[in-house]
Amino acid sequence: MGVPDYILRMRKRIGHDLLWLPSVSAVVRNDADELLLGKRADDGRWSVVSGIVEPGEQPASAVVREVREETGLAVEPIRLTSVVSHPHTYPNGDRCEYLNLGFECRLLGGTARVNDDESEAVEWFAPDRLPKLDAHARLVVAQALAGAEQTFYLPAGTDWDDN
């Protein structure tokens, strides 16, 4: 889907200045216990499937939509595993701070494929053979795989840079 229209309208007014945005990330495993990753079209990095929660949309609905839009797969969120904010600067200079909700998701069906223009590739990876991931993606994956009963968050007084 690309950048939502309401963000494009905001960018016309504020340029590359910082935007605070809610987002979701999905950790999806197949029957072979491999993890689903997408290679981002904007910077060529591998990452978990992630995206912006749109106005009026619930986070669980957003994670289902993002996985379907980007990979063609149907998933069900089963557990909220992490809540962290993290900065991101895009190659074009746009700056964002995302409040990201990481979900462990159950695979319901479909065949993984590049399904929109946000990804260059979509692949399954064994957990011990993951490609290089940025700090946020590593954290989201680690927390989903940890199986903790409580949702992970950075302790009060901790900045992303401290992580």
N, C-alpha and C positions, 0 to 999 in steps of 0.2 A: 504494500500500500504506500510506502514512503512516508514523508512528513505530512501529518494531518494539516488540513486547511487552517485551523485556528492557530497553529504554531507558525505557519507561514505568514498569517496576518500579523501576529505579534512581532515576528522577525522584521517585517517591513517597518515597524515603529521603533524597535530597539536595536536593530542591527545585530551585531555579534555579542551584545551584552548578555550577562548571565540570566538564564531562565531556571526556575525551580520547578521540577516536573515529577509527578508520580510515575513509577514504572514497575514492571513485573519481569521476572525471569523464570524460565522453566527448566527444571532438571528432569529429563525424560530418559527412562531406561527401557530397552527392549528385552525380549525373552532370554537373550544371551548375556544380559546384564551390562550391555554396552550403553554408553551415554551418547545422546544426540547433541551434535554441535553444528553450528552454521558458520561458514566463512563469510564475514561481512563484506559487502560490496564497497562500502565507503572507505575502509582502511585495510582490507585484506586480512584482518585478524580473525582467528577462530574464537568463538564464544558460545555461551548458552543462548538459546532463543530468548530474546528480550524485546520489550517494546513499551510504549507509553500507554498509560491508562487514559482513555478519552473522557471528556466531560460526561457525567451521567452514567458512566460504566463502572461496574463493580470490578475489583482487582481479579477475582477468580474468573469472571467472564473475559477480562482482558487477556489473561494468560492462555485461555482456551483459544481465543481469537488469534492471538499472535502466533501460536504454534501452527494453527491451521493455515493462516495467511502465508507464513514463511516456509512451511515444510509440507503442507498437505495432510498432516497427521491429525487424528482426533485424539485428544487427551482429556483426562479428568484430574483436576487438582485434588491431591489427597492430604497435603500437609503444608502449612506455612513454615518454612525452615529458617529464613533470615529476613531481617529488616535493617537495612543500612542506607545511609546517604553516601553518595560518592560523586566526585566531579568528573566531567568528561568534556574535552575540547575536540571538536570535529575538524577534519582536514581543511574545511572552508573557514575555520576560525570561530564558528558558533560555539558558545560556552553554555553548558548546562550543569546543574547539580540535580541528580536524580535521587528521589526517595524510593529505593527499590525494595520490592517485596519478592523474595525468592520462594518458589513453590516446588515441591516434589510432585511430579505428575505421573499418573498411570497412563500407559499407552492403551488406547482403545481400538485403534485400527488405522489403516492407510499404509501407503508406501512413502517413505521419506524421499523428498525431491526438492529441488529449488522451485519454489512456487510463486515467487515475486521478484522484484528487482532489488530487494534488500540483501540478498545473499548471492555469493558466487558459487557456493557448494554447500551441500548438507550431507553429513556422514555420521555413522555410528563408530564410536571409539571405545576400546577396552579401557577401564578406569586407570590401569597402569601404563597405558600407552597414549595418553592425551597429548595433543599438540600444545605448543606454548599458549598459555592463556594469561590475560591481564589479571591484576590482583583481585578485582571485583568478581570476575568469572570463577577464579580459583576458590574464593570464599564461598560463593553460592553453591558450587559443586561440593566442596568439603562439608558444608553444613547439611546439605541434602543427604549425602552419603553417610554422615555420622549417625543418623537415626536417633538423635536426641529427642526427648519428649518435649523440651521447651524450645521456643524459637530463639535463634541467635540474634543478638544485637551488640553493638559496641557499647561498652560501659559508659555511664555518664562522665563527661569531662574528656572523653577520648575523641580525637579528630581522625579522619580518614588517613591522614599522613602518619599518624601514630601506629596504624595497623600494619 
